[in-house]
Amino acid sequence: MSKVQRPQITIAQETVDHLEALVEGAAARMPELADRLLDELSRARILPAARIPADVVGIGSRVTWRDETTGQEQTATLVWPEEADIDAGRVSVLTPIGVALIGLKAGSRFQWETRGGESRNLTVLAVVPGNIPA
């Protein structure tokens, strides 16, 4: 079985510093998620915030993605954990979907595992940059 190719991710240096602190804090409570975030950080292209393209998902970005299995589209704003409010459409970067979305470019397709253990292919349809600081 071939290994699934993961799309390139790009993250602002200022965001990486904050994410690394989150990983340390989450390691005991959510080790699997912390490991997944650390894995994403280890393969990310790190750039100064001013050089991050507008169509790359960062903290504060409003992202629309489609589940290729169901055709369902969802939109949410990626935020720091303390700003998360699912009812208001604000998803924490410290959730499985948040970890999967951070650093992706519009048009990227990625594999994601649901809470029920199902593997799904999702496509980032649109990214609107936000103004939430790192």
SULRA-V847122 format. One line per field, one symbol per residue. ss: DSSP state (~ for helix, > for strand, _ for the rest). phi: phi as a letter, one per 20 degrees, with the letter a starting at -180 (. if undefined). Layout:
ss=???
phi=???
//
This chain:
ss=_________>>>~~~~~~~~~~~~~~____~~~~~~~~~~~~~_>>>_~~~____>_____>>>>>>_____>>>>>>>_~~~_>~~~_>>>___~~~~~~___>___>>>>>_____>>>>>>>>>>______
phi=.efffeffcccfgffggfffffggfegfecffffffffffffdfedcfgfdfffedfcfnfeddcceffemfdccbdecfgfdfagfemddffecgffffegnfegnfdbecdffeneecddcfebcdfdceff
//
